[in-house]
Amino acid sequence: LKWLKSFRRAEVGMALQVAVAAGKGSRCAPWGIQSVLSRDDVWLLLSQSGGEEERASAIVNLAARSTSELAGCVDVIVEVLGQEAGPKVKAAVCQAVRGAGAVGALYAQEVGYLLDDQDADVRYQACLALAGMGDASAAALPALARLLRDDSEVVRY
């Protein structure tokens, strides 16, 4: 994404979101740029995202990319959890981990912690992410069993 060097810092986040939204390794029309993102691009995108809503949106867009592309940068996305993330960001991180396929299983512990979150959507997204992790999610089984009696119908589903 060498073309980004010509943007001012405030415009970089928006430009990267356009590249991310252009999607799945295709070429971004009308610029003819490759939309495959590196770990550095993802870090820059997430660090430039302003508030909770914008950061969550950026992560959801990343989660929609191909499994192989997402697997190469999911560690950068999971790091967001250590930055006082709000519920929308936490739910989006779970979506990204789920979309990363087998590599996402490396983050079973981080996702497992989210089973105790106060927000029902975060708990639900954590359940979905753990469901695809196989044996890696075994440590979370007691917490998952507790969620069968959760107050939220969505989580119990």
Biotite code that builds the C-alpha atoms (Angstrom):
import biotite.structure as struc

atoms = struc.array([
    struc.Atom([0.000, 0.000, 0.000], chain_id="A", res_id=1, res_name="LEU", atom_name="CA", element="C"),
    struc.Atom([2.711, 2.422, -1.016], chain_id="A", res_id=2, res_name="LYS", atom_name="CA", element="C"),
    struc.Atom([0.091, 4.880, -2.240], chain_id="A", res_id=3, res_name="TRP", atom_name="CA", element="C"),
    struc.Atom([-0.808, 5.572, 1.408], chain_id="A", res_id=4, res_name="LEU", atom_name="CA", element="C"),
    struc.Atom([2.392, 7.551, 1.928], chain_id="A", res_id=5, res_name="LYS", atom_name="CA", element="C"),
    struc.Atom([0.825, 10.461, 0.064], chain_id="A", res_id=6, res_name="SER", atom_name="CA", element="C"),
    struc.Atom([-2.048, 10.727, 2.560], chain_id="A", res_id=7, res_name="PHE", atom_name="CA", element="C"),
    struc.Atom([-1.982, 12.819, 5.687], chain_id="A", res_id=8, res_name="ARG", atom_name="CA", element="C"),
    struc.Atom([-2.128, 10.840, 8.933], chain_id="A", res_id=9, res_name="ARG", atom_name="CA", element="C"),
    struc.Atom([-5.845, 11.606, 9.492], chain_id="A", res_id=10, res_name="ALA", atom_name="CA", element="C"),
    struc.Atom([-6.691, 10.165, 6.082], chain_id="A", res_id=11, res_name="GLU", atom_name="CA", element="C"),
    struc.Atom([-4.743, 6.917, 6.488], chain_id="A", res_id=12, res_name="VAL", atom_name="CA", element="C"),
    struc.Atom([-7.372, 5.153, 8.596], chain_id="A", res_id=13, res_name="GLY", atom_name="CA", element="C"),
    struc.Atom([-10.128, 5.972, 6.133], chain_id="A", res_id=14, res_name="MET", atom_name="CA", element="C"),
    struc.Atom([-7.988, 4.915, 3.159], chain_id="A", res_id=15, res_name="ALA", atom_name="CA", element="C"),
    struc.Atom([-7.118, 1.599, 4.815], chain_id="A", res_id=16, res_name="LEU", atom_name="CA", element="C"),
    struc.Atom([-10.778, 0.965, 5.595], chain_id="A", res_id=17, res_name="GLN", atom_name="CA", element="C"),
    struc.Atom([-11.540, 1.464, 1.904], chain_id="A", res_id=18, res_name="VAL", atom_name="CA", element="C"),
    struc.Atom([-8.828, -1.056, 1.036], chain_id="A", res_id=19, res_name="ALA", atom_name="CA", element="C"),
    struc.Atom([-10.111, -3.523, 3.634], chain_id="A", res_id=20, res_name="VAL", atom_name="CA", element="C"),
    struc.Atom([-13.719, -3.122, 2.513], chain_id="A", res_id=21, res_name="ALA", atom_name="CA", element="C"),
    struc.Atom([-12.703, -3.641, -1.112], chain_id="A", res_id=22, res_name="ALA", atom_name="CA", element="C"),
    struc.Atom([-12.252, -7.183, -0.001], chain_id="A", res_id=23, res_name="GLY", atom_name="CA", element="C"),
    struc.Atom([-10.786, -10.579, -0.175], chain_id="A", res_id=24, res_name="LYS", atom_name="CA", element="C"),
    struc.Atom([-7.584, -10.078, -2.114], chain_id="A", res_id=25, res_name="GLY", atom_name="CA", element="C"),
    struc.Atom([-9.207, -8.512, -5.147], chain_id="A", res_id=26, res_name="SER", atom_name="CA", element="C"),
    struc.Atom([-7.978, -5.337, -6.775], chain_id="A", res_id=27, res_name="ARG", atom_name="CA", element="C"),
    struc.Atom([-9.465, -2.092, -5.481], chain_id="A", res_id=28, res_name="CYS", atom_name="CA", element="C"),
    struc.Atom([-11.255, -0.216, -8.215], chain_id="A", res_id=29, res_name="ALA", atom_name="CA", element="C"),
    struc.Atom([-10.822, 2.553, -9.283], chain_id="A", res_id=30, res_name="PRO", atom_name="CA", element="C"),
    struc.Atom([-7.221, 2.800, -8.021], chain_id="A", res_id=31, res_name="TRP", atom_name="CA", element="C"),
    struc.Atom([-5.992, -0.592, -9.219], chain_id="A", res_id=32, res_name="GLY", atom_name="CA", element="C"),
    struc.Atom([-4.238, -1.288, -5.916], chain_id="A", res_id=33, res_name="ILE", atom_name="CA", element="C"),
    struc.Atom([-3.843, -4.659, -4.276], chain_id="A", res_id=34, res_name="GLN", atom_name="CA", element="C"),
    struc.Atom([-5.975, -4.944, -1.155], chain_id="A", res_id=35, res_name="SER", atom_name="CA", element="C"),
    struc.Atom([-3.989, -7.690, 0.584], chain_id="A", res_id=36, res_name="VAL", atom_name="CA", element="C"),
    struc.Atom([-2.998, -6.257, 3.939], chain_id="A", res_id=37, res_name="LEU", atom_name="CA", element="C"),
    struc.Atom([0.130, -6.897, 5.974], chain_id="A", res_id=38, res_name="SER", atom_name="CA", element="C"),
    struc.Atom([0.275, -7.074, 9.762], chain_id="A", res_id=39, res_name="ARG", atom_name="CA", element="C"),
    struc.Atom([1.671, -3.524, 9.732], chain_id="A", res_id=40, res_name="ASP", atom_name="CA", element="C"),
    struc.Atom([-1.284, -2.321, 7.648], chain_id="A", res_id=41, res_name="ASP", atom_name="CA", element="C"),
    struc.Atom([-3.714, -3.889, 10.110], chain_id="A", res_id=42, res_name="VAL", atom_name="CA", element="C"),
    struc.Atom([-1.897, -2.368, 13.077], chain_id="A", res_id=43, res_name="TRP", atom_name="CA", element="C"),
    struc.Atom([-2.001, 1.040, 11.396], chain_id="A", res_id=44, res_name="LEU", atom_name="CA", element="C"),
    struc.Atom([-5.687, 0.674, 10.586], chain_id="A", res_id=45, res_name="LEU", atom_name="CA", element="C"),
    struc.Atom([-6.597, -0.250, 14.161], chain_id="A", res_id=46, res_name="LEU", atom_name="CA", element="C"),
    struc.Atom([-4.389, 2.413, 15.716], chain_id="A", res_id=47, res_name="SER", atom_name="CA", element="C"),
    struc.Atom([-5.898, 5.101, 13.459], chain_id="A", res_id=48, res_name="GLN", atom_name="CA", element="C"),
    struc.Atom([-9.487, 4.063, 14.222], chain_id="A", res_id=49, res_name="SER", atom_name="CA", element="C"),
    struc.Atom([-11.036, 6.691, 16.468], chain_id="A", res_id=50, res_name="GLY", atom_name="CA", element="C"),
    struc.Atom([-13.741, 5.437, 18.744], chain_id="A", res_id=51, res_name="GLY", atom_name="CA", element="C"),
    struc.Atom([-15.351, 2.162, 19.677], chain_id="A", res_id=52, res_name="GLU", atom_name="CA", element="C"),
    struc.Atom([-17.741, 2.192, 16.731], chain_id="A", res_id=53, res_name="GLU", atom_name="CA", element="C"),
    struc.Atom([-15.036, 2.909, 14.143], chain_id="A", res_id=54, res_name="GLU", atom_name="CA", element="C"),
    struc.Atom([-12.600, 0.329, 15.538], chain_id="A", res_id=55, res_name="ARG", atom_name="CA", element="C"),
    struc.Atom([-15.314, -2.342, 15.728], chain_id="A", res_id=56, res_name="ALA", atom_name="CA", element="C"),
    struc.Atom([-16.316, -1.594, 12.135], chain_id="A", res_id=57, res_name="SER", atom_name="CA", element="C"),
    struc.Atom([-12.704, -1.918, 10.978], chain_id="A", res_id=58, res_name="ALA", atom_name="CA", element="C"),
    struc.Atom([-12.352, -5.285, 12.736], chain_id="A", res_id=59, res_name="ILE", atom_name="CA", element="C"),
    struc.Atom([-15.641, -6.578, 11.279], chain_id="A", res_id=60, res_name="VAL", atom_name="CA", element="C"),
    struc.Atom([-14.391, -5.600, 7.814], chain_id="A", res_id=61, res_name="ASN", atom_name="CA", element="C"),
    struc.Atom([-11.155, -7.465, 8.486], chain_id="A", res_id=62, res_name="LEU", atom_name="CA", element="C"),
    struc.Atom([-13.112, -10.491, 9.735], chain_id="A", res_id=63, res_name="ALA", atom_name="CA", element="C"),
    struc.Atom([-14.889, -10.664, 6.377], chain_id="A", res_id=64, res_name="ALA", atom_name="CA", element="C"),
    struc.Atom([-11.623, -11.287, 4.519], chain_id="A", res_id=65, res_name="ARG", atom_name="CA", element="C"),
    struc.Atom([-10.404, -14.728, 3.467], chain_id="A", res_id=66, res_name="SER", atom_name="CA", element="C"),
    struc.Atom([-9.302, -17.169, 6.162], chain_id="A", res_id=67, res_name="THR", atom_name="CA", element="C"),
    struc.Atom([-5.729, -17.255, 4.886], chain_id="A", res_id=68, res_name="SER", atom_name="CA", element="C"),
    struc.Atom([-5.457, -13.468, 4.823], chain_id="A", res_id=69, res_name="GLU", atom_name="CA", element="C"),
    struc.Atom([-7.010, -13.100, 8.268], chain_id="A", res_id=70, res_name="LEU", atom_name="CA", element="C"),
    struc.Atom([-4.805, -15.817, 9.756], chain_id="A", res_id=71, res_name="ALA", atom_name="CA", element="C"),
    struc.Atom([-1.743, -13.731, 8.958], chain_id="A", res_id=72, res_name="GLY", atom_name="CA", element="C"),
    struc.Atom([-2.869, -10.785, 11.071], chain_id="A", res_id=73, res_name="CYS", atom_name="CA", element="C"),
    struc.Atom([-5.277, -12.129, 13.702], chain_id="A", res_id=74, res_name="VAL", atom_name="CA", element="C"),
    struc.Atom([-2.645, -11.667, 16.416], chain_id="A", res_id=75, res_name="ASP", atom_name="CA", element="C"),
    struc.Atom([-2.675, -7.905, 15.800], chain_id="A", res_id=76, res_name="VAL", atom_name="CA", element="C"),
    struc.Atom([-6.467, -7.896, 16.025], chain_id="A", res_id=77, res_name="ILE", atom_name="CA", element="C"),
    struc.Atom([-6.491, -9.864, 19.295], chain_id="A", res_id=78, res_name="VAL", atom_name="CA", element="C"),
    struc.Atom([-4.053, -7.342, 20.818], chain_id="A", res_id=79, res_name="GLU", atom_name="CA", element="C"),
    struc.Atom([-6.914, -4.836, 20.752], chain_id="A", res_id=80, res_name="VAL", atom_name="CA", element="C"),
    struc.Atom([-8.478, -6.708, 23.693], chain_id="A", res_id=81, res_name="LEU", atom_name="CA", element="C"),
    struc.Atom([-5.676, -5.441, 25.921], chain_id="A", res_id=82, res_name="GLY", atom_name="CA", element="C"),
    struc.Atom([-6.531, -1.832, 25.137], chain_id="A", res_id=83, res_name="GLN", atom_name="CA", element="C"),
    struc.Atom([-9.665, -1.374, 27.260], chain_id="A", res_id=84, res_name="GLU", atom_name="CA", element="C"),
    struc.Atom([-11.885, -2.538, 24.427], chain_id="A", res_id=85, res_name="ALA", atom_name="CA", element="C"),
    struc.Atom([-15.613, -1.918, 24.631], chain_id="A", res_id=86, res_name="GLY", atom_name="CA", element="C"),
    struc.Atom([-18.283, -4.532, 23.904], chain_id="A", res_id=87, res_name="PRO", atom_name="CA", element="C"),
    struc.Atom([-18.548, -3.862, 20.161], chain_id="A", res_id=88, res_name="LYS", atom_name="CA", element="C"),
    struc.Atom([-14.805, -4.242, 19.701], chain_id="A", res_id=89, res_name="VAL", atom_name="CA", element="C"),
    struc.Atom([-14.731, -7.425, 21.804], chain_id="A", res_id=90, res_name="LYS", atom_name="CA", element="C"),
    struc.Atom([-17.540, -8.951, 19.742], chain_id="A", res_id=91, res_name="ALA", atom_name="CA", element="C"),
    struc.Atom([-15.760, -7.962, 16.519], chain_id="A", res_id=92, res_name="ALA", atom_name="CA", element="C"),
    struc.Atom([-12.503, -9.546, 17.732], chain_id="A", res_id=93, res_name="VAL", atom_name="CA", element="C"),
    struc.Atom([-14.412, -12.794, 18.338], chain_id="A", res_id=94, res_name="CYS", atom_name="CA", element="C"),
    struc.Atom([-15.704, -12.647, 14.768], chain_id="A", res_id=95, res_name="GLN", atom_name="CA", element="C"),
    struc.Atom([-12.157, -12.173, 13.478], chain_id="A", res_id=96, res_name="ALA", atom_name="CA", element="C"),
    struc.Atom([-10.815, -15.056, 15.554], chain_id="A", res_id=97, res_name="VAL", atom_name="CA", element="C"),
    struc.Atom([-13.624, -17.278, 14.281], chain_id="A", res_id=98, res_name="ARG", atom_name="CA", element="C"),
    struc.Atom([-12.853, -16.267, 10.700], chain_id="A", res_id=99, res_name="GLY", atom_name="CA", element="C"),
    struc.Atom([-9.139, -17.072, 11.089], chain_id="A", res_id=100, res_name="ALA", atom_name="CA", element="C"),
    struc.Atom([-9.810, -20.810, 11.008], chain_id="A", res_id=101, res_name="GLY", atom_name="CA", element="C"),
    struc.Atom([-7.281, -23.085, 12.692], chain_id="A", res_id=102, res_name="ALA", atom_name="CA", element="C"),
    struc.Atom([-5.015, -20.154, 13.592], chain_id="A", res_id=103, res_name="VAL", atom_name="CA", element="C"),
    struc.Atom([-7.883, -18.691, 15.618], chain_id="A", res_id=104, res_name="GLY", atom_name="CA", element="C"),
    struc.Atom([-7.631, -21.665, 17.989], chain_id="A", res_id=105, res_name="ALA", atom_name="CA", element="C"),
    struc.Atom([-4.367, -20.199, 19.279], chain_id="A", res_id=106, res_name="LEU", atom_name="CA", element="C"),
    struc.Atom([-6.474, -17.504, 20.947], chain_id="A", res_id=107, res_name="TYR", atom_name="CA", element="C"),
    struc.Atom([-8.896, -19.791, 22.785], chain_id="A", res_id=108, res_name="ALA", atom_name="CA", element="C"),
    struc.Atom([-7.772, -18.479, 26.164], chain_id="A", res_id=109, res_name="GLN", atom_name="CA", element="C"),
    struc.Atom([-8.318, -14.830, 25.214], chain_id="A", res_id=110, res_name="GLU", atom_name="CA", element="C"),
    struc.Atom([-11.753, -15.627, 23.785], chain_id="A", res_id=111, res_name="VAL", atom_name="CA", element="C"),
    struc.Atom([-12.558, -17.797, 26.813], chain_id="A", res_id=112, res_name="GLY", atom_name="CA", element="C"),
    struc.Atom([-12.139, -14.794, 29.105], chain_id="A", res_id=113, res_name="TYR", atom_name="CA", element="C"),
    struc.Atom([-14.888, -13.050, 27.165], chain_id="A", res_id=114, res_name="LEU", atom_name="CA", element="C"),
    struc.Atom([-17.428, -15.690, 28.246], chain_id="A", res_id=115, res_name="LEU", atom_name="CA", element="C"),
    struc.Atom([-17.674, -13.787, 31.537], chain_id="A", res_id=116, res_name="ASP", atom_name="CA", element="C"),
    struc.Atom([-18.196, -10.389, 29.897], chain_id="A", res_id=117, res_name="ASP", atom_name="CA", element="C"),
    struc.Atom([-21.175, -8.304, 31.033], chain_id="A", res_id=118, res_name="GLN", atom_name="CA", element="C"),
    struc.Atom([-22.387, -7.784, 27.451], chain_id="A", res_id=119, res_name="ASP", atom_name="CA", element="C"),
    struc.Atom([-24.590, -10.585, 26.068], chain_id="A", res_id=120, res_name="ALA", atom_name="CA", element="C"),
    struc.Atom([-23.438, -10.074, 22.475], chain_id="A", res_id=121, res_name="ASP", atom_name="CA", element="C"),
    struc.Atom([-19.795, -10.450, 23.532], chain_id="A", res_id=122, res_name="VAL", atom_name="CA", element="C"),
    struc.Atom([-20.617, -13.719, 25.334], chain_id="A", res_id=123, res_name="ARG", atom_name="CA", element="C"),
    struc.Atom([-22.562, -14.939, 22.287], chain_id="A", res_id=124, res_name="TYR", atom_name="CA", element="C"),
    struc.Atom([-19.746, -14.085, 19.838], chain_id="A", res_id=125, res_name="GLN", atom_name="CA", element="C"),
    struc.Atom([-17.218, -15.742, 22.171], chain_id="A", res_id=126, res_name="ALA", atom_name="CA", element="C"),
    struc.Atom([-19.347, -18.913, 22.157], chain_id="A", res_id=127, res_name="CYS", atom_name="CA", element="C"),
    struc.Atom([-19.431, -18.906, 18.351], chain_id="A", res_id=128, res_name="LEU", atom_name="CA", element="C"),
    struc.Atom([-15.664, -18.402, 18.152], chain_id="A", res_id=129, res_name="ALA", atom_name="CA", element="C"),
    struc.Atom([-14.963, -21.203, 20.621], chain_id="A", res_id=130, res_name="LEU", atom_name="CA", element="C"),
    struc.Atom([-17.348, -23.563, 18.823], chain_id="A", res_id=131, res_name="ALA", atom_name="CA", element="C"),
    struc.Atom([-14.985, -23.738, 15.863], chain_id="A", res_id=132, res_name="GLY", atom_name="CA", element="C"),
    struc.Atom([-11.820, -24.316, 17.880], chain_id="A", res_id=133, res_name="MET", atom_name="CA", element="C"),
    struc.Atom([-12.204, -27.996, 18.678], chain_id="A", res_id=134, res_name="GLY", atom_name="CA", element="C"),
    struc.Atom([-9.949, -29.279, 21.466], chain_id="A", res_id=135, res_name="ASP", atom_name="CA", element="C"),
    struc.Atom([-8.383, -25.858, 21.960], chain_id="A", res_id=136, res_name="ALA", atom_name="CA", element="C"),
    struc.Atom([-11.591, -24.675, 23.626], chain_id="A", res_id=137, res_name="SER", atom_name="CA", element="C"),
    struc.Atom([-11.676, -27.536, 26.165], chain_id="A", res_id=138, res_name="ALA", atom_name="CA", element="C"),
    struc.Atom([-10.556, -25.278, 29.020], chain_id="A", res_id=139, res_name="ALA", atom_name="CA", element="C"),
    struc.Atom([-13.634, -23.125, 28.431], chain_id="A", res_id=140, res_name="ALA", atom_name="CA", element="C"),
    struc.Atom([-16.130, -25.991, 28.838], chain_id="A", res_id=141, res_name="LEU", atom_name="CA", element="C"),
    struc.Atom([-17.079, -25.140, 32.467], chain_id="A", res_id=142, res_name="PRO", atom_name="CA", element="C"),
    struc.Atom([-17.788, -21.530, 31.499], chain_id="A", res_id=143, res_name="ALA", atom_name="CA", element="C"),
    struc.Atom([-19.728, -22.667, 28.427], chain_id="A", res_id=144, res_name="LEU", atom_name="CA", element="C"),
    struc.Atom([-21.813, -24.979, 30.629], chain_id="A", res_id=145, res_name="ALA", atom_name="CA", element="C"),
    struc.Atom([-22.643, -22.023, 32.921], chain_id="A", res_id=146, res_name="ARG", atom_name="CA", element="C"),
    struc.Atom([-23.843, -20.061, 29.900], chain_id="A", res_id=147, res_name="LEU", atom_name="CA", element="C"),
    struc.Atom([-26.573, -22.646, 29.313], chain_id="A", res_id=148, res_name="LEU", atom_name="CA", element="C"),
    struc.Atom([-28.312, -20.881, 32.233], chain_id="A", res_id=149, res_name="ARG", atom_name="CA", element="C"),
    struc.Atom([-27.429, -17.352, 31.068], chain_id="A", res_id=150, res_name="ASP", atom_name="CA", element="C"),
    struc.Atom([-30.036, -14.588, 31.485], chain_id="A", res_id=151, res_name="ASP", atom_name="CA", element="C"),
    struc.Atom([-29.787, -13.772, 27.782], chain_id="A", res_id=152, res_name="SER", atom_name="CA", element="C"),
    struc.Atom([-31.769, -15.981, 25.434], chain_id="A", res_id=153, res_name="GLU", atom_name="CA", element="C"),
    struc.Atom([-29.300, -15.159, 22.655], chain_id="A", res_id=154, res_name="VAL", atom_name="CA", element="C"),
    struc.Atom([-26.406, -16.584, 24.678], chain_id="A", res_id=155, res_name="VAL", atom_name="CA", element="C"),
    struc.Atom([-28.370, -19.711, 25.650], chain_id="A", res_id=156, res_name="ARG", atom_name="CA", element="C"),
    struc.Atom([-29.202, -20.340, 21.994], chain_id="A", res_id=157, res_name="TYR", atom_name="CA", element="C"),
])
